[in-house]
Structures are given as C-alpha cells and as structure tokens.
Amino acid sequence: MLRSPALPYQTAALRAAMADPDSPTLEELLVMRDLDGRSIRPLQPPPGTTPREAAVLLLLYPRAGELWLPLTVRSARLTTHRGEVSLPGGGSDPEDAGPIATALREAWEELGINAAHVEVLGTLSSFYIPPSNNRLTPVVGLSLSEPELCPDPDEVEAAFSVPLRMLLDPATIGEEIWERREVAARVPFFALEGYKVWGATALLLSELVARLRRTGLMN
C-alpha cells in the first residue's frame, strides 16, 4: 500500500485536518450564491422548524498508493434528491446513538461497508437541507483497505470512487448560472466522472478540502 509517498502524506494530512477544531469560513465553501457572490444557502433551519437529524459517511480508503472516496448516485425510486450524487447516508433511526451510528448504519445498508473496518476520524460541520428538512452531519472515516462496494438498488443507482487529489485540483471545480425558484444563482460544483456534484455534497466535500489545505501538507 505504501508504494507511493502520496498515501502517508494524505493520511497524515487527513488526520491533521480532522483534528483542527476551527471550521472553514463560508468563503472557503462551495455554496450557492447570488450573482453578486453572496451566499443564498440557509445553513440553519428557519425559526420554529424542527429538522430530522441525518448523517452521511465520507470514507477514505487506500488504492494504488493514494486515498480514494466512494460516492453514490441516488436512485430514481427515492422521494428526494433523485439522481443526484451523494454519500451513503440518511435519516437517523430511534435506535441510532448519534450521527456516527447513523452514518455507519447507512453505509452498510447502502453500500455494504462494514463498520468494523472504519476508523472514525470525526465530523464536519452540520448544516440544514431544506428540501428534505434534514440537519446533516458528515462523518469522516478511514479504512485501511479498499471496501467492496455492494450498492442497494432501492437506494443507489450507481456507485463510483474518485481519488482525493481530484477534489484538491482547482480544475475539478466549475460554476454555472442556474435559475432556482425563479432566481438566478451561481451554483458551484465538482466535476467528477461526468457528474456535476453540487448542493449538500459539494458543500461538505469543500469543507474537507479547505481543512486539508490548512494543514499545509496538501495544496
């Protein structure tokens, strides 16, 4: 696994990034903005709204001497975010002991990722997702071996993996003007394997990228 110096450097940077108690600023994140560059994405629920707690697993694993992460394409059978690129995850169940338990359970149900093989490194910033009324907590984990992905067809249309270095490449980031609720908005995204990864997934991935850059080990 250590044929390339990329893997130990990336693993060290990942651990350092997750140990940093300071979250990135809004300016460092990929969020929907108005045409003047002001964020128009609500990160907290409106007053009086009680969101459902939810979590996703952002899993890094070694392949060919560097770290990779799996992404999913949500099934057309789902009620929200159909066809969008996401991470394995979902709403909390009553028996879940917090977001980490939710993320690990959902990763097992959606992709067959065994929780026993995941070292949890911490969580990224929680934020609100208006269409599903979820407050999402991204959980970051590390696997010492490449998992065999077994997508559940009821929830996952497809699964694919990308190297971590791709997220750090500025050429991977694009932006388009979309009309959202009859308002023109600047929508940033990661261009990955032919998909435009935007919205909540782009937001949490950009927080990981910002944290990694702060370590000075990956720029």
Contacts in CASP RR format, 6 or more apart in sequence:
PFRMAT RR
TARGET T0000
AUTHOR 0000-0000-0000
METHOD contacts of the structure
MODEL  1
MLRSPALPYQTAALRAAMADPDSPTLEELLVMRDLDGRSIRPLQPPPGTT
PREAAVLLLLYPRAGELWLPLTVRSARLTTHRGEVSLPGGGSDPEDAGPI
ATALREAWEELGINAAHVEVLGTLSSFYIPPSNNRLTPVVGLSLSEPELC
PDPDEVEAAFSVPLRMLLDPATIGEEIWERREVAARVPFFALEGYKVWGA
TALLLSELVARLRRTGLMN
1 7 0 8 1.000
1 62 0 8 1.000
1 65 0 8 1.000
2 8 0 8 1.000
2 65 0 8 1.000
3 64 0 8 1.000
3 65 0 8 1.000
4 64 0 8 1.000
4 65 0 8 1.000
4 66 0 8 1.000
6 65 0 8 1.000
6 66 0 8 1.000
6 67 0 8 1.000
6 165 0 8 1.000
7 62 0 8 1.000
7 65 0 8 1.000
7 66 0 8 1.000
7 67 0 8 1.000
9 217 0 8 1.000
9 218 0 8 1.000
10 60 0 8 1.000
10 66 0 8 1.000
10 67 0 8 1.000
10 164 0 8 1.000
10 165 0 8 1.000
10 218 0 8 1.000
11 67 0 8 1.000
11 142 0 8 1.000
12 217 0 8 1.000
13 212 0 8 1.000
13 215 0 8 1.000
13 216 0 8 1.000
13 217 0 8 1.000
13 218 0 8 1.000
14 60 0 8 1.000
14 67 0 8 1.000
14 121 0 8 1.000
14 140 0 8 1.000
14 142 0 8 1.000
14 164 0 8 1.000
14 212 0 8 1.000
15 121 0 8 1.000
16 215 0 8 1.000
16 217 0 8 1.000
17 208 0 8 1.000
17 211 0 8 1.000
17 212 0 8 1.000
17 214 0 8 1.000
17 215 0 8 1.000
18 121 0 8 1.000
18 122 0 8 1.000
18 140 0 8 1.000
18 211 0 8 1.000
20 211 0 8 1.000
20 214 0 8 1.000
20 215 0 8 1.000
23 124 0 8 1.000
23 125 0 8 1.000
23 207 0 8 1.000
24 206 0 8 1.000
24 207 0 8 1.000
24 210 0 8 1.000
24 211 0 8 1.000
24 214 0 8 1.000
26 39 0 8 1.000
28 206 0 8 1.000
28 207 0 8 1.000
28 210 0 8 1.000
29 203 0 8 1.000
29 206 0 8 1.000
29 207 0 8 1.000
29 210 0 8 1.000
30 173 0 8 1.000
30 188 0 8 1.000
30 189 0 8 1.000
30 190 0 8 1.000
30 198 0 8 1.000
30 199 0 8 1.000
30 202 0 8 1.000
30 203 0 8 1.000
30 205 0 8 1.000
30 206 0 8 1.000
31 39 0 8 1.000
31 41 0 8 1.000
31 188 0 8 1.000
31 199 0 8 1.000
31 203 0 8 1.000
32 39 0 8 1.000
32 40 0 8 1.000
32 41 0 8 1.000
32 180 0 8 1.000
32 185 0 8 1.000
32 186 0 8 1.000
32 187 0 8 1.000
32 188 0 8 1.000
32 199 0 8 1.000
33 39 0 8 1.000
33 40 0 8 1.000
33 41 0 8 1.000
33 185 0 8 1.000
33 186 0 8 1.000
33 188 0 8 1.000
34 40 0 8 1.000
34 183 0 8 1.000
34 184 0 8 1.000
34 185 0 8 1.000
34 186 0 8 1.000
35 177 0 8 1.000
35 184 0 8 1.000
35 185 0 8 1.000
35 186 0 8 1.000
37 186 0 8 1.000
40 183 0 8 1.000
40 185 0 8 1.000
41 199 0 8 1.000
41 203 0 8 1.000
42 128 0 8 1.000
42 130 0 8 1.000
43 127 0 8 1.000
43 128 0 8 1.000
44 127 0 8 1.000
44 128 0 8 1.000
45 51 0 8 1.000
45 128 0 8 1.000
45 133 0 8 1.000
45 135 0 8 1.000
49 133 0 8 1.000
51 128 0 8 1.000
51 129 0 8 1.000
51 133 0 8 1.000
51 134 0 8 1.000
51 135 0 8 1.000
52 91 0 8 1.000
52 92 0 8 1.000
52 132 0 8 1.000
52 133 0 8 1.000
52 134 0 8 1.000
52 135 0 8 1.000
53 91 0 8 1.000
53 92 0 8 1.000
53 98 0 8 1.000
53 99 0 8 1.000
53 102 0 8 1.000
53 134 0 8 1.000
53 135 0 8 1.000
53 137 0 8 1.000
54 89 0 8 1.000
54 90 0 8 1.000
54 91 0 8 1.000
54 92 0 8 1.000
54 99 0 8 1.000
54 102 0 8 1.000
54 129 0 8 1.000
54 132 0 8 1.000
54 134 0 8 1.000
54 135 0 8 1.000
54 136 0 8 1.000
54 137 0 8 1.000
55 89 0 8 1.000
55 90 0 8 1.000
55 91 0 8 1.000
55 92 0 8 1.000
55 98 0 8 1.000
55 99 0 8 1.000
55 100 0 8 1.000
55 102 0 8 1.000
55 103 0 8 1.000
55 106 0 8 1.000
55 136 0 8 1.000
55 137 0 8 1.000
55 138 0 8 1.000
55 139 0 8 1.000
56 86 0 8 1.000
56 87 0 8 1.000
56 88 0 8 1.000
56 89 0 8 1.000
56 90 0 8 1.000
56 103 0 8 1.000
56 106 0 8 1.000
56 136 0 8 1.000
56 137 0 8 1.000
56 138 0 8 1.000
56 139 0 8 1.000
56 204 0 8 1.000
57 87 0 8 1.000
57 88 0 8 1.000
57 89 0 8 1.000
57 103 0 8 1.000
57 104 0 8 1.000
57 106 0 8 1.000
57 107 0 8 1.000
57 113 0 8 1.000
57 118 0 8 1.000
57 139 0 8 1.000
57 141 0 8 1.000
58 69 0 8 1.000
58 87 0 8 1.000
58 124 0 8 1.000
58 138 0 8 1.000
58 139 0 8 1.000
58 140 0 8 1.000
58 141 0 8 1.000
58 204 0 8 1.000
58 205 0 8 1.000
58 208 0 8 1.000
59 69 0 8 1.000
59 70 0 8 1.000
59 88 0 8 1.000
59 107 0 8 1.000
59 113 0 8 1.000
59 118 0 8 1.000
59 140 0 8 1.000
59 141 0 8 1.000
59 142 0 8 1.000
59 143 0 8 1.000
59 147 0 8 1.000
60 67 0 8 1.000
60 68 0 8 1.000
60 69 0 8 1.000
60 140 0 8 1.000
60 141 0 8 1.000
60 142 0 8 1.000
60 143 0 8 1.000
60 164 0 8 1.000
61 67 0 8 1.000
61 68 0 8 1.000
61 69 0 8 1.000
61 70 0 8 1.000
61 142 0 8 1.000
61 143 0 8 1.000
61 144 0 8 1.000
61 145 0 8 1.000
61 146 0 8 1.000
61 147 0 8 1.000
62 68 0 8 1.000
62 143 0 8 1.000
62 144 0 8 1.000
62 145 0 8 1.000
62 146 0 8 1.000
63 146 0 8 1.000
63 161 0 8 1.000
63 163 0 8 1.000
66 163 0 8 1.000
66 164 0 8 1.000
66 165 0 8 1.000
67 163 0 8 1.000
67 164 0 8 1.000
68 146 0 8 1.000
68 161 0 8 1.000
68 162 0 8 1.000
68 163 0 8 1.000
68 164 0 8 1.000
69 161 0 8 1.000
69 162 0 8 1.000
69 164 0 8 1.000
70 87 0 8 1.000
70 88 0 8 1.000
70 111 0 8 1.000
70 113 0 8 1.000
70 147 0 8 1.000
70 149 0 8 1.000
70 159 0 8 1.000
70 160 0 8 1.000
70 161 0 8 1.000
71 85 0 8 1.000
71 86 0 8 1.000
71 87 0 8 1.000
71 159 0 8 1.000
71 160 0 8 1.000
71 161 0 8 1.000
71 162 0 8 1.000
71 192 0 8 1.000
71 197 0 8 1.000
71 201 0 8 1.000
72 85 0 8 1.000
72 86 0 8 1.000
72 87 0 8 1.000
72 88 0 8 1.000
72 110 0 8 1.000
72 111 0 8 1.000
72 151 0 8 1.000
72 155 0 8 1.000
72 156 0 8 1.000
72 157 0 8 1.000
72 158 0 8 1.000
72 159 0 8 1.000
73 83 0 8 1.000
73 84 0 8 1.000
73 85 0 8 1.000
73 86 0 8 1.000
73 156 0 8 1.000
73 157 0 8 1.000
73 158 0 8 1.000
73 159 0 8 1.000
73 160 0 8 1.000
73 195 0 8 1.000
74 81 0 8 1.000
74 82 0 8 1.000
74 83 0 8 1.000
74 84 0 8 1.000
74 85 0 8 1.000
74 86 0 8 1.000
74 155 0 8 1.000
74 156 0 8 1.000
74 157 0 8 1.000
75 82 0 8 1.000
75 83 0 8 1.000
75 153 0 8 1.000
75 154 0 8 1.000
75 155 0 8 1.000
75 156 0 8 1.000
75 157 0 8 1.000
76 82 0 8 1.000
76 83 0 8 1.000
76 157 0 8 1.000
77 154 0 8 1.000
77 155 0 8 1.000
78 155 0 8 1.000
80 131 0 8 1.000
80 132 0 8 1.000
81 131 0 8 1.000
81 132 0 8 1.000
83 157 0 8 1.000
84 198 0 8 1.000
84 199 0 8 1.000
84 201 0 8 1.000
85 192 0 8 1.000
85 195 0 8 1.000
85 196 0 8 1.000
85 197 0 8 1.000
85 201 0 8 1.000
86 200 0 8 1.000
86 201 0 8 1.000
87 138 0 8 1.000
87 201 0 8 1.000
87 204 0 8 1.000
88 103 0 8 1.000
88 106 0 8 1.000
88 107 0 8 1.000
88 109 0 8 1.000
88 110 0 8 1.000
88 111 0 8 1.000
88 113 0 8 1.000
88 156 0 8 1.000
89 102 0 8 1.000
89 103 0 8 1.000
89 106 0 8 1.000
89 107 0 8 1.000
89 110 0 8 1.000
90 102 0 8 1.000
90 106 0 8 1.000
90 134 0 8 1.000
91 102 0 8 1.000
91 106 0 8 1.000
91 134 0 8 1.000
92 98 0 8 1.000
92 99 0 8 1.000
92 102 0 8 1.000
93 102 0 8 1.000
93 105 0 8 1.000
96 102 0 8 1.000
96 105 0 8 1.000
99 123 0 8 1.000
99 126 0 8 1.000
99 137 0 8 1.000
99 139 0 8 1.000
100 120 0 8 1.000
100 122 0 8 1.000
100 123 0 8 1.000
100 139 0 8 1.000
102 137 0 8 1.000
103 137 0 8 1.000
103 138 0 8 1.000
103 139 0 8 1.000
104 113 0 8 1.000
104 115 0 8 1.000
104 118 0 8 1.000
104 120 0 8 1.000
104 139 0 8 1.000
105 115 0 8 1.000
107 113 0 8 1.000
107 115 0 8 1.000
107 118 0 8 1.000
108 114 0 8 1.000
108 115 0 8 1.000
109 152 0 8 1.000
109 155 0 8 1.000
110 151 0 8 1.000
110 152 0 8 1.000
110 155 0 8 1.000
110 156 0 8 1.000
111 147 0 8 1.000
111 149 0 8 1.000
111 150 0 8 1.000
111 151 0 8 1.000
111 152 0 8 1.000
111 156 0 8 1.000
111 159 0 8 1.000
112 147 0 8 1.000
112 148 0 8 1.000
112 149 0 8 1.000
112 150 0 8 1.000
112 152 0 8 1.000
113 143 0 8 1.000
113 147 0 8 1.000
113 149 0 8 1.000
114 147 0 8 1.000
117 143 0 8 1.000
117 144 0 8 1.000
117 145 0 8 1.000
117 147 0 8 1.000
118 141 0 8 1.000
118 142 0 8 1.000
118 143 0 8 1.000
119 141 0 8 1.000
119 142 0 8 1.000
119 143 0 8 1.000
119 144 0 8 1.000
120 139 0 8 1.000
120 140 0 8 1.000
120 141 0 8 1.000
121 140 0 8 1.000
121 141 0 8 1.000
121 142 0 8 1.000
122 139 0 8 1.000
122 140 0 8 1.000
122 141 0 8 1.000
123 137 0 8 1.000
123 138 0 8 1.000
123 139 0 8 1.000
123 140 0 8 1.000
124 137 0 8 1.000
124 138 0 8 1.000
124 140 0 8 1.000
124 204 0 8 1.000
124 207 0 8 1.000
124 208 0 8 1.000
124 211 0 8 1.000
125 138 0 8 1.000
125 204 0 8 1.000
125 207 0 8 1.000
126 135 0 8 1.000
126 136 0 8 1.000
126 137 0 8 1.000
126 138 0 8 1.000
127 135 0 8 1.000
127 136 0 8 1.000
127 200 0 8 1.000
127 203 0 8 1.000
127 204 0 8 1.000
128 134 0 8 1.000
128 135 0 8 1.000
128 136 0 8 1.000
129 135 0 8 1.000
129 136 0 8 1.000
129 200 0 8 1.000
136 200 0 8 1.000
136 204 0 8 1.000
138 204 0 8 1.000
138 207 0 8 1.000
140 208 0 8 1.000
149 159 0 8 1.000
149 161 0 8 1.000
151 157 0 8 1.000
151 158 0 8 1.000
151 159 0 8 1.000
160 193 0 8 1.000
162 192 0 8 1.000
162 193 0 8 1.000
164 212 0 8 1.000
166 172 0 8 1.000
166 190 0 8 1.000
166 192 0 8 1.000
167 190 0 8 1.000
167 205 0 8 1.000
167 208 0 8 1.000
167 209 0 8 1.000
168 209 0 8 1.000
168 212 0 8 1.000
168 213 0 8 1.000
168 218 0 8 1.000
168 219 0 8 1.000
172 190 0 8 1.000
172 191 0 8 1.000
172 192 0 8 1.000
173 188 0 8 1.000
173 189 0 8 1.000
173 190 0 8 1.000
173 191 0 8 1.000
174 188 0 8 1.000
174 189 0 8 1.000
174 190 0 8 1.000
174 191 0 8 1.000
175 186 0 8 1.000
175 187 0 8 1.000
175 188 0 8 1.000
175 189 0 8 1.000
176 186 0 8 1.000
176 187 0 8 1.000
176 189 0 8 1.000
176 196 0 8 1.000
177 184 0 8 1.000
177 185 0 8 1.000
177 186 0 8 1.000
177 187 0 8 1.000
178 184 0 8 1.000
178 185 0 8 1.000
178 187 0 8 1.000
179 185 0 8 1.000
180 187 0 8 1.000
187 198 0 8 1.000
187 199 0 8 1.000
188 198 0 8 1.000
188 202 0 8 1.000
188 206 0 8 1.000
189 196 0 8 1.000
189 197 0 8 1.000
189 198 0 8 1.000
189 199 0 8 1.000
189 202 0 8 1.000
190 196 0 8 1.000
190 197 0 8 1.000
190 198 0 8 1.000
190 202 0 8 1.000
190 205 0 8 1.000
191 197 0 8 1.000
197 205 0 8 1.000
212 218 0 8 1.000
213 219 0 8 1.000
END
